[in-house]
Amino acid sequence: VAGNPLTALAALTGATLYDTQADMRFLDRDGRPVPEAVDRRMEAEFNALLDLVRGRGELQAERARARDRAARQKDFIQSRPENSKKGGRRGQRPLSLTGEAAIAFNLQQKALEDADPSAALRRGADLSLGEAFQAVLAEKGPGHYTDQELRVLGWHLANVEYSTAARAGDLSLRWWDADDAHEFGGPHCVLKEGYGHLAGALAGRAEDLRLGFEVCRVGYGGGGVEVRARDGRRV
């Protein structure tokens, strides 16, 4: 609730905030509670898997940076003036043994990774968080988790999707949590009266409420506020 503008709006409209962490039961698909031991164990397991894929994302980023550095080094070497004493192609100084080895190594690594389908997480191209999770679960092998444990892991992944408003398959492995430093603090709360309470309170205070008015632009100027609809109407 800390820093969330809806907290202030809830207070202004008299809404009641309910802390969801106070007493929450985890129900399985058949409506029965998930055993607390399973709940705690799989929460810890999910966090461990999350750390694992996050680490692979960092490794992925570092390898991408290494390839970029190698490419820049190659461009730099090729753009250097010709050394007439050592010969070589026109406008290019021959590569040193170190330079040749570095480029050959990068080319060899790329060939090895492209030839190995299971090396998806080791490639520099960005993968999705969903792909990374599928890969680490596949590494565990069938039978490593029970059906119930897999459902609990799926719930935790769905919770990430809920908090980011995107499917795991659409979230970048490298950047999905880039805004964690700006997340709201405090307990996780819901409105006891529902979010419709806020909409109703705001609508009750509106001086000019219009339906079928699709807003495309709000302008602020010396003459006040101008609201423009997509069909050209202005207020």
Buried (B, 14 or more C-beta within 10 A) or exposed (E): BEEBEBBEBBEEBEBEBEEEEEEEEBEBEEEEEBEEEBBEEBBEBBEEBBEBBBEBBEEBBEBBEBBEEBEEBBEEBEEEEBEEEEEEEEEBBEBEEEBEEBBEEBEEBEEEBEEEEEEBBBBBEBBBBBBBBBBBBEEEEEEEBEEBBEBBBEBBBEEBBEEBEBBBEEBBBBEBBEEEEEEEEEEEBEBEBEEEBBEEBEEEEEEEEEEEBEEEEEEEEEEEEEBBBEEEEEE
